[in-house]
Amino acid sequence: MADLTIEQEILIDAPAEVVWRTITEPDQIAQWFADRVHVDLQSGGAGSLVFEGKAADRATHAALVVETVDPPRQFSFRWGHPDGEVPLPGNSVLVAFTLSAESGARTRLRVVETGLEVIGWPEDEKARYVEDHRHGWAHHLGRLENLFVAKSG
């Protein structure tokens, strides 16, 4: 079986509290991740991400449910569940952001997406999802890093 865990990590020149706001506040998330964002920032809170990709002829809507809110250390949500179902372990993917303070007011941000192995998708669909999301997280975290470079420059 292929490795279905998606992991990305970056080091940001900003304190954890600042990075936390950038990954949890809708107006901030819209600067580096989704084009439109709604999130009720509490455990069990609902949300949605809308991606208006230039290559696609229509927007992609991703419903989510917040799982963990532990400022400024951890934020996680579930997504990728079937329409009309509540995202739970077994029918959705968990995205976890972990922030670790480093020396010099820097923050290590790690994003891990897990749970794909228990979803009832065909193996080729899971492999495509992993490939797409590994590239996607690398792209979006690059945009996040650039936000902080632009602010400091």
N, CA and C atoms as an extended XYZ file, in Angstrom:
459
Properties=species:S:1:pos:R:3:atomname:S:1:resname:S:1:resid:I:1 pbc="F F F"
N         0.845       -1.193        0.000 N   MET     1
C         0.000        0.000        0.000 CA  MET     1
C         0.886        1.250        0.000 C   MET     1
N         0.503        2.217       -0.770 N   ALA     2
C         1.259        3.467       -0.881 CA  ALA     2
C         1.127        4.276        0.405 C   ALA     2
N         2.085        5.176        0.623 N   ASP     3
C         2.025        6.084        1.758 CA  ASP     3
C         0.963        7.132        1.461 C   ASP     3
N        -0.078        7.167        2.274 N   LEU     4
C        -1.193        8.071        2.030 CA  LEU     4
C        -1.176        9.298        2.942 C   LEU     4
N        -0.100        9.476        3.702 N   THR     5
C         0.018       10.650        4.566 CA  THR     5
C         0.632       11.792        3.765 C   THR     5
N         0.047       12.946        3.885 N   ILE     6
C         0.525       14.138        3.197 CA  ILE     6
C         1.111       15.058        4.258 C   ILE     6
N         2.400       15.394        4.131 N   GLU     7
C         3.066       16.231        5.123 CA  GLU     7
C         3.869       17.330        4.449 C   GLU     7
N         3.754       18.523        4.979 N   GLN     8
C         4.547       19.668        4.524 CA  GLN     8
C         4.943       20.462        5.759 C   GLN     8
N         6.116       21.081        5.697 N   GLU     9
C         6.587       21.876        6.827 CA  GLU     9
C         7.351       23.083        6.304 C   GLU     9
N         7.115       24.235        6.941 N   ILE    10
C         7.846       25.453        6.583 CA  ILE    10
C         8.255       26.172        7.860 C   ILE    10
N         9.260       27.023        7.734 N   LEU    11
C         9.718       27.873        8.826 CA  LEU    11
C         9.397       29.313        8.441 C   LEU    11
N         8.654       30.001        9.312 N   ILE    12
C         8.173       31.347        9.023 CA  ILE    12
C         8.812       32.337        9.988 C   ILE    12
N         9.265       33.461        9.464 N   ASP    13
C         9.863       34.516       10.287 CA  ASP    13
C         8.784       35.383       10.908 C   ASP    13
N         8.053       34.798       11.853 N   ALA    14
C         7.012       35.521       12.589 CA  ALA    14
C         6.680       34.700       13.831 C   ALA    14
N         6.236       35.364       14.892 N   PRO    15
C         5.850       34.637       16.103 CA  PRO    15
C         4.622       33.746       15.863 C   PRO    15
N         4.497       32.717       16.669 N   ALA    16
C         3.395       31.752       16.527 CA  ALA    16
C         2.024       32.422       16.569 C   ALA    16
N         1.857       33.440       17.398 N   GLU    17
C         0.555       34.114       17.509 CA  GLU    17
C         0.155       34.767       16.184 C   GLU    17
N         1.131       35.308       15.471 N   VAL    18
C         0.867       35.944       14.179 CA  VAL    18
C         0.541       34.875       13.130 C   VAL    18
N         1.319       33.802       13.118 N   VAL    19
C         1.066       32.701       12.175 CA  VAL    19
C        -0.306       32.096       12.466 C   VAL    19
N        -0.643       31.942       13.741 N   TRP    20
C        -1.944       31.392       14.132 CA  TRP    20
C        -3.082       32.180       13.489 C   TRP    20
N        -3.024       33.498       13.598 N   ARG    21
C        -4.087       34.326       13.004 CA  ARG    21
C        -4.148       34.127       11.492 C   ARG    21
N        -2.995       33.961       10.868 N   THR    22
C        -2.936       33.823        9.415 CA  THR    22
C        -3.523       32.500        8.937 C   THR    22
N        -3.505       31.476        9.783 N   ILE    23
C        -4.061       30.183        9.363 CA  ILE    23
C        -5.466       29.918        9.895 C   ILE    23
N        -6.012       30.838       10.732 N   THR    24
C        -7.339       30.587       11.303 CA  THR    24
C        -8.375       31.675       11.031 C   THR    24
N        -7.957       32.877       10.660 N   GLU    25
C        -8.919       33.952       10.413 CA  GLU    25
C        -9.283       33.979        8.923 C   GLU    25
N       -10.583       33.958        8.604 N   PRO    26
C       -11.015       33.865        7.209 CA  PRO    26
C       -10.376       34.883        6.265 C   PRO    26
N       -10.285       36.155        6.674 N   ASP    27
C        -9.693       37.151        5.770 CA  ASP    27
C        -8.208       36.879        5.538 C   ASP    27
N        -7.540       36.291        6.512 N   GLN    28
C        -6.129       35.937        6.369 CA  GLN    28
C        -5.963       34.671        5.511 C   GLN    28
N        -6.799       33.670        5.754 N   ILE    29
C        -6.749       32.414        4.987 CA  ILE    29
C        -6.942       32.712        3.493 C   ILE    29
N        -7.819       33.668        3.198 N   ALA    30
C        -8.111       34.013        1.798 CA  ALA    30
C        -6.905       34.628        1.082 C   ALA    30
N        -5.901       35.065        1.828 N   GLN    31
C        -4.706       35.639        1.198 CA  GLN    31
C        -3.732       34.575        0.694 C   GLN    31
N        -3.844       33.338        1.219 N   TRP    32
C        -2.849       32.332        0.823 CA  TRP    32
C        -3.439       30.976        0.468 C   TRP    32
N        -4.707       30.725        0.797 N   PHE    33
C        -5.246       29.379        0.592 CA  PHE    33
C        -6.467       29.395       -0.312 C   PHE    33
N        -7.642       29.546        0.239 N   ALA    34
C        -8.874       29.531       -0.548 CA  ALA    34
C        -9.271       30.950       -0.927 C   ALA    34
N       -10.089       31.067       -1.952 N   ASP    35
C       -10.522       32.386       -2.411 CA  ASP    35
C       -11.605       32.988       -1.523 C   ASP    35
N       -12.488       32.137       -1.013 N   ARG    36
C       -13.515       32.575       -0.061 CA  ARG    36
C       -13.522       31.587        1.095 C   ARG    36
N       -13.643       32.120        2.305 N   VAL    37
C       -13.494       31.287        3.499 CA  VAL    37
C       -14.566       31.649        4.515 C   VAL    37
N       -15.158       30.623        5.094 N   HIS    38
C       -16.026       30.789        6.257 CA  HIS    38
C       -15.603       29.703        7.237 C   HIS    38
N       -15.391       30.070        8.486 N   VAL    39
C       -15.078       29.056        9.492 CA  VAL    39
C       -15.548       29.538       10.858 C   VAL    39
N       -16.253       28.664       11.541 N   ASP    40
C       -16.665       28.897       12.919 CA  ASP    40
C       -15.561       28.282       13.769 C   ASP    40
N       -14.660       29.121       14.282 N   LEU    41
C       -13.429       28.670       14.915 CA  LEU    41
C       -13.664       28.141       16.337 C   LEU    41
N       -14.294       26.977       16.397 N   GLN    42
C       -14.475       26.255       17.648 CA  GLN    42
C       -14.632       24.781       17.308 C   GLN    42
N       -14.292       23.929       18.247 N   SER    43
C       -14.420       22.497       18.011 CA  SER    43
C       -15.864       22.177       17.627 C   SER    43
N       -16.041       21.497       16.496 N   GLY    44
C       -17.372       21.192       15.984 CA  GLY    44
C       -17.939       22.267       15.075 C   GLY    44
N       -17.227       23.386       14.949 N   GLY    45
C       -17.686       24.489       14.105 CA  GLY    45
C       -17.629       24.117       12.633 C   GLY    45
N       -18.612       24.577       11.894 N   ALA    46
C       -18.669       24.299       10.457 CA  ALA    46
C       -17.954       25.389        9.683 C   ALA    46
N       -17.588       25.057        8.459 N   GLY    47
C       -16.949       26.032        7.607 CA  GLY    47
C       -16.975       25.595        6.165 C   GLY    47
N       -16.463       26.466        5.314 N   SER    48
C       -16.346       26.122        3.899 CA  SER    48
C       -15.193       26.904        3.297 C   SER    48
N       -14.582       26.273        2.318 N   LEU    49
C       -13.518       26.875        1.536 CA  LEU    49
C       -13.964       26.834        0.089 C   LEU    49
N       -13.791       27.947       -0.613 N   VAL    50
C       -14.145       27.998       -2.019 CA  VAL    50
C       -12.877       28.333       -2.795 C   VAL    50
N       -12.556       27.453       -3.740 N   PHE    51
C       -11.382       27.628       -4.592 CA  PHE    51
C       -11.876       27.961       -5.992 C   PHE    51
N       -11.511       29.136       -6.460 N   GLU    52
C       -11.943       29.582       -7.778 CA  GLU    52
C       -10.770       29.489       -8.746 C   GLU    52
N       -10.307       28.290       -8.984 N   GLY    53
C        -9.152       28.069       -9.841 CA  GLY    53
C        -9.350       28.604      -11.235 C   GLY    53
N        -8.335       29.223      -11.743 N   LYS    54
C        -8.414       29.812      -13.089 CA  LYS    54
C        -8.575       28.733      -14.168 C   LYS    54
N        -8.031       27.552      -13.943 N   ALA    55
C        -8.104       26.485      -14.937 CA  ALA    55
C        -9.487       25.821      -14.963 C   ALA    55
N       -10.166       25.848      -13.829 N   ALA    56
C       -11.481       25.211      -13.743 CA  ALA    56
C       -12.561       26.180      -14.233 C   ALA    56
N       -13.622       25.619      -14.785 N   ASP    57
C       -14.697       26.477      -15.261 CA  ASP    57
C       -15.717       26.793      -14.166 C   ASP    57
N       -15.554       26.152      -13.008 N   ARG    58
C       -16.442       26.464      -11.893 CA  ARG    58
C       -15.666       26.339      -10.590 C   ARG    58
N       -16.178       26.995       -9.572 N   ALA    59
C       -15.518       26.993       -8.269 CA  ALA    59
C       -15.668       25.625       -7.594 C   ALA    59
N       -14.672       25.274       -6.788 N   THR    60
C       -14.717       24.058       -5.981 CA  THR    60
C       -15.048       24.455       -4.552 C   THR    60
N       -16.100       23.867       -4.010 N   HIS    61
C       -16.525       24.135       -2.641 CA  HIS    61
C       -16.100       22.960       -1.766 C   HIS    61
N       -15.442       23.247       -0.663 N   ALA    62
C       -15.035       22.206        0.280 CA  ALA    62
C       -15.627       22.527        1.644 C   ALA    62
N       -16.591       21.719        2.060 N   ALA    63
C       -17.166       21.882        3.397 CA  ALA    63
C       -16.191       21.285        4.408 C   ALA    63
N       -16.163       21.865        5.599 N   LEU    64
C       -15.270       21.341        6.630 CA  LEU    64
C       -15.925       21.452        7.991 C   LEU    64
N       -15.386       20.688        8.934 N   VAL    65
C       -15.784       20.786       10.331 CA  VAL    65
C       -14.518       20.876       11.161 C   VAL    65
N       -14.454       21.894       12.013 N   VAL    66
C       -13.286       22.111       12.869 CA  VAL    66
C       -13.227       21.014       13.926 C   VAL    66
N       -12.045       20.466       14.118 N   GLU    67
C       -11.860       19.432       15.130 CA  GLU    67
C       -11.111       19.966       16.347 C   GLU    67
N        -9.967       20.644       16.138 N   THR    68
C        -9.136       21.113       17.239 CA  THR    68
C        -8.841       22.593       17.098 C   THR    68
N        -8.990       23.320       18.192 N   VAL    69
C        -8.603       24.727       18.253 CA  VAL    69
C        -7.824       24.893       19.551 C   VAL    69
N        -6.506       25.003       19.441 N   ASP    70
C        -5.623       25.138       20.602 CA  ASP    70
C        -4.597       26.233       20.306 C   ASP    70
N        -5.025       27.521       20.422 N   PRO    71
C        -4.144       28.620       20.052 CA  PRO    71
C        -2.932       28.736       20.989 C   PRO    71
N        -1.780       29.103       20.499 N   PRO    72
C        -1.402       29.181       19.094 CA  PRO    72
C        -0.647       27.928       18.652 C   PRO    72
N        -1.078       26.766       19.094 N   ARG    73
C        -0.316       25.542       18.821 CA  ARG    73
C        -0.918       24.615       17.780 C   ARG    73
N        -2.222       24.389       17.819 N   GLN    74
C        -2.784       23.408       16.901 CA  GLN    74
C        -4.183       23.797       16.443 C   GLN    74
N        -4.395       23.567       15.148 N   PHE    75
C        -5.687       23.798       14.519 CA  PHE    75
C        -5.901       22.642       13.556 C   PHE    75
N        -7.066       22.001       13.623 N   SER    76
C        -7.333       20.920       12.670 CA  SER    76
C        -8.793       20.932       12.254 C   SER    76
N        -9.015       20.372       11.065 N   PHE    77
C       -10.370       20.252       10.550 CA  PHE    77
C       -10.473       18.996        9.696 C   PHE    77
N       -11.701       18.552        9.510 N   ARG    78
C       -11.993       17.415        8.635 CA  ARG    78
C       -12.680       17.928        7.393 C   ARG    78
N       -12.324       17.290        6.258 N   TRP    79
C       -12.957       17.601        4.977 CA  TRP    79
C       -12.864       16.375        4.097 C   TRP    79
N       -13.386       16.491        2.873 N   GLY    80
C       -13.327       15.362        1.940 CA  GLY    80
C       -14.361       14.291        2.223 C   GLY    80
N       -15.424       14.638        2.925 N   HIS    81
C       -16.481       13.682        3.247 CA  HIS    81
C       -17.567       13.719        2.172 C   HIS    81
N       -18.344       12.648        2.089 N   PRO    82
C       -19.429       12.632        1.087 CA  PRO    82
C       -20.458       13.726        1.362 C   PRO    82
N       -21.017       14.295        0.301 N   ASP    83
C       -22.060       15.313        0.439 CA  ASP    83
C       -23.195       14.778        1.290 C   ASP    83
N       -23.699       15.613        2.180 N   GLY    84
C       -24.833       15.234        3.013 CA  GLY    84
C       -24.454       14.450        4.257 C   GLY    84
N       -23.175       14.138        4.444 N   GLU    85
C       -22.730       13.411        5.630 CA  GLU    85
C       -21.906       14.320        6.522 C   GLU    85
N       -21.913       14.010        7.810 N   VAL    86
C       -21.072       14.722        8.765 CA  VAL    86
C       -19.671       14.121        8.676 C   VAL    86
N       -18.626       14.949        8.559 N   PRO    87
C       -17.273       14.390        8.473 CA  PRO    87
C       -16.829       13.774        9.809 C   PRO    87
N       -16.487       12.511        9.743 N   LEU    88
C       -16.046       11.742       10.914 CA  LEU    88
C       -14.858       10.891       10.510 C   LEU    88
N       -14.103       10.367       11.486 N   PRO    89
C       -13.063        9.398       11.120 CA  PRO    89
C       -13.726        8.250       10.350 C   PRO    89
N       -13.154        7.900        9.223 N   GLY    90
C       -13.719        6.834        8.404 CA  GLY    90
C       -14.391        7.321        7.137 C   GLY    90
N       -14.842        8.592        7.128 N   ASN    91
C       -15.456        9.109        5.898 CA  ASN    91
C       -14.848       10.441        5.460 C   ASN    91
N       -13.785       10.875        6.149 N   SER    92
C       -13.187       12.173        5.826 CA  SER    92
C       -11.693       12.161        6.114 C   SER    92
N       -11.046       13.221        5.674 N   VAL    93
C        -9.609       13.383        5.872 CA  VAL    93
C        -9.400       14.458        6.940 C   VAL    93
N        -8.412       14.250        7.794 N   LEU    94
C        -8.078       15.210        8.839 CA  LEU    94
C        -6.876       16.036        8.401 C   LEU    94
N        -7.015       17.363        8.456 N   VAL    95
C        -5.909       18.279        8.177 CA  VAL    95
C        -5.521       18.919        9.506 C   VAL    95
N        -4.268       18.700        9.930 N   ALA    96
C        -3.790       19.232       11.207 CA  ALA    96
C        -2.622       20.183       10.981 C   ALA    96
N        -2.764       21.383       11.506 N   PHE    97
C        -1.699       22.388       11.493 CA  PHE    97
C        -1.085       22.407       12.887 C   PHE    97
N         0.225       22.238       12.974 N   THR    98
C         0.920       22.315       14.252 CA  THR    98
C         1.953       23.428       14.166 C   THR    98
N         1.909       24.334       15.131 N   LEU    99
C         2.831       25.463       15.175 CA  LEU    99
C         3.793       25.259       16.337 C   LEU    99
N         5.084       25.425       16.075 N   SER   100
C         6.109       25.306       17.107 CA  SER   100
C         6.974       26.558       17.080 C   SER   100
N         7.081       27.222       18.231 N   ALA   101
C         7.929       28.412       18.317 CA  ALA   101
C         9.393       27.997       18.200 C   ALA   101
N        10.133       28.747       17.417 N   GLU   102
C        11.576       28.527       17.239 CA  GLU   102
C        12.296       29.771       17.745 C   GLU   102
N        13.596       29.710       17.789 N   SER   103
C        14.362       30.872       18.257 CA  SER   103
C        14.201       32.053       17.307 C   SER   103
N        14.342       33.251       17.874 N   GLY   104
C        14.291       34.459       17.053 CA  GLY   104
C        12.905       34.793       16.544 C   GLY   104
N        11.856       34.493       17.296 N   ALA   105
C        10.468       34.805       16.917 CA  ALA   105
C        10.087       34.177       15.583 C   ALA   105
N        10.589       32.972       15.358 N   ARG   106
C        10.224       32.221       14.149 CA  ARG   106
C         9.291       31.081       14.552 C   ARG   106
N         8.517       30.610       13.584 N   THR   107
C         7.553       29.546       13.845 CA  THR   107
C         7.679       28.455       12.789 C   THR   107
N         7.748       27.217       13.259 N   ARG   108
C         7.716       26.069       12.359 CA  ARG   108
C         6.259       25.661       12.225 C   ARG   108
N         5.769       25.632       11.004 N   LEU   109
C         4.392       25.241       10.719 CA  LEU   109
C         4.420       23.918        9.974 C   LEU   109
N         3.753       22.941       10.545 N   ARG   110
C         3.679       21.616        9.931 CA  ARG   110
C         2.216       21.320        9.619 C   ARG   110
N         1.961       20.873        8.403 N   VAL   111
C         0.616       20.481        7.984 CA  VAL   111
C         0.657       19.001        7.646 C   VAL   111
N        -0.249       18.241        8.258 N   VAL   112
C        -0.325       16.806        8.011 CA  VAL   112
C        -1.777       16.467        7.692 C   VAL   112
N        -1.965       15.794        6.582 N   GLU   113
C        -3.302       15.357        6.153 CA  GLU   113
C        -3.328       13.833        6.221 C   GLU   113
N        -4.233       13.282        7.029 N   THR   114
C        -4.294       11.837        7.263 CA  THR   114
C        -5.734       11.323        7.194 C   THR   114
N        -5.861       10.008        7.195 N   GLY   115
C        -7.172        9.360        7.252 CA  GLY   115
C        -7.628        8.772        5.937 C   GLY   115
N        -6.860        8.980        4.901 N   LEU   116
C        -7.248        8.524        3.571 CA  LEU   116
C        -7.312        7.002        3.474 C   LEU   116
N        -6.476        6.330        4.271 N   GLU   117
C        -6.412        4.859        4.179 CA  GLU   117
C        -7.720        4.169        4.560 C   GLU   117
N        -8.570        4.826        5.356 N   VAL   118
C        -9.827        4.186        5.771 CA  VAL   118
C       -11.037        4.637        4.957 C   VAL   118
N       -10.821        5.535        4.019 N   ILE   119
C       -11.927        5.991        3.167 CA  ILE   119
C       -12.120        4.975        2.044 C   ILE   119
N       -13.354        4.707        1.712 N   GLY   120
C       -13.682        3.667        0.742 CA  GLY   120
C       -13.525        4.069       -0.712 C   GLY   120
N       -12.477        4.776       -1.038 N   TRP   121
C       -12.219        5.158       -2.421 CA  TRP   121
C       -11.342        4.111       -3.077 C   TRP   121
N       -11.396        3.990       -4.406 N   PRO   122
C       -10.463        3.103       -5.108 CA  PRO   122
C        -9.022        3.587       -4.902 C   PRO   122
N        -8.086        2.656       -4.936 N   GLU   123
C        -6.671        2.983       -4.685 CA  GLU   123
C        -6.135        4.045       -5.642 C   GLU   123
N        -6.524        3.989       -6.910 N   ASP   124
C        -6.017        4.989       -7.856 CA  ASP   124
C        -6.541        6.388       -7.526 C   ASP   124
N        -7.767        6.470       -7.009 N   GLU   125
C        -8.327        7.763       -6.607 CA  GLU   125
C        -7.586        8.310       -5.378 C   GLU   125
N        -7.255        7.420       -4.442 N   LYS   126
C        -6.479        7.835       -3.264 CA  LYS   126
C        -5.096        8.320       -3.687 C   LYS   126
N        -4.453        7.600       -4.597 N   ALA   127
C        -3.115        7.993       -5.071 CA  ALA   127
C        -3.166        9.351       -5.757 C   ALA   127
N        -4.202        9.601       -6.540 N   ARG   128
C        -4.363       10.882       -7.230 CA  ARG   128
C        -4.582       12.004       -6.208 C   ARG   128
N        -5.388       11.737       -5.189 N   TYR   129
C        -5.644       12.713       -4.130 CA  TYR   129
C        -4.336       13.087       -3.434 C   TYR   129
N        -3.535       12.076       -3.070 N   VAL   130
C        -2.255       12.317       -2.386 CA  VAL   130
C        -1.342       13.170       -3.261 C   VAL   130
N        -1.226       12.805       -4.505 N   GLU   131
C        -0.370       13.555       -5.428 CA  GLU   131
C        -0.850       15.012       -5.555 C   GLU   131
N        -2.149       15.186       -5.785 N   ASP   132
C        -2.717       16.533       -5.922 CA  ASP   132
C        -2.500       17.359       -4.662 C   ASP   132
N        -2.739       16.759       -3.504 N   HIS   133
C        -2.653       17.508       -2.256 CA  HIS   133
C        -1.211       17.756       -1.815 C   HIS   133
N        -0.297       16.864       -2.139 N   ARG   134
C         1.119       17.148       -1.846 CA  ARG   134
C         1.571       18.375       -2.629 C   ARG   134
N         1.213       18.427       -3.896 N   HIS   135
C         1.552       19.604       -4.716 CA  HIS   135
C         0.779       20.836       -4.229 C   HIS   135
N        -0.488       20.626       -3.904 N   GLY   136
C        -1.325       21.740       -3.459 CA  GLY   136
C        -0.830       22.376       -2.175 C   GLY   136
N        -0.516       21.549       -1.174 N   TRP   137
C        -0.009       22.111        0.088 CA  TRP   137
C         1.329       22.809       -0.121 C   TRP   137
N         2.191       22.239       -0.938 N   ALA   138
C         3.488       22.888       -1.214 CA  ALA   138
C         3.240       24.265       -1.840 C   ALA   138
N         2.318       24.338       -2.790 N   HIS   139
C         1.984       25.605       -3.448 CA  HIS   139
C         1.424       26.617       -2.443 C   HIS   139
N         0.414       26.201       -1.672 N   HIS   140
C        -0.251       27.124       -0.751 CA  HIS   140
C         0.658       27.553        0.396 C   HIS   140
N         1.476       26.646        0.910 N   LEU   141
C         2.401       27.038        1.972 CA  LEU   141
C         3.484       27.959        1.429 C   LEU   141
N         3.837       27.799        0.169 N   GLY   142
C         4.748       28.745       -0.481 CA  GLY   142
C         4.130       30.128       -0.525 C   GLY   142
N         2.844       30.197       -0.836 N   ARG   143
C         2.130       31.489       -0.840 CA  ARG   143
C         2.099       32.079        0.570 C   ARG   143
N         1.896       31.219        1.576 N   LEU   144
C         1.885       31.673        2.967 CA  LEU   144
C         3.254       32.247        3.350 C   LEU   144
N         4.307       31.521        3.016 N   GLU   145
C         5.667       32.010        3.281 CA  GLU   145
C         5.907       33.364        2.620 C   GLU   145
N         5.473       33.502        1.376 N   ASN   146
C         5.656       34.759        0.646 CA  ASN   146
C         4.922       35.927        1.288 C   ASN   146
N         3.791       35.665        1.936 N   LEU   147
C         3.089       36.722        2.658 CA  LEU   147
C         3.989       37.337        3.724 C   LEU   147
N         4.686       36.474        4.455 N   PHE   148
C         5.537       36.961        5.534 CA  PHE   148
C         6.806       37.608        5.001 C   PHE   148
N         7.309       37.131        3.889 N   VAL   149
C         8.481       37.755        3.270 CA  VAL   149
C         8.110       39.160        2.809 C   VAL   149
N         6.919       39.285        2.215 N   ALA   150
C         6.465       40.592        1.724 CA  ALA   150
C         6.260       41.565        2.891 C   ALA   150
N         5.727       41.069        4.017 N   LYS   151
C         5.476       41.926        5.184 CA  LYS   151
C         6.772       42.399        5.832 C   LYS   151
N         7.804       41.560        5.775 N   SER   152
C         9.061       41.924        6.429 CA  SER   152
C         9.963       42.737        5.510 C   SER   152
N         9.685       42.703        4.210 N   GLY   153
C        10.553       43.364        3.245 CA  GLY   153
C        10.177       44.726        2.910 C   GLY   153
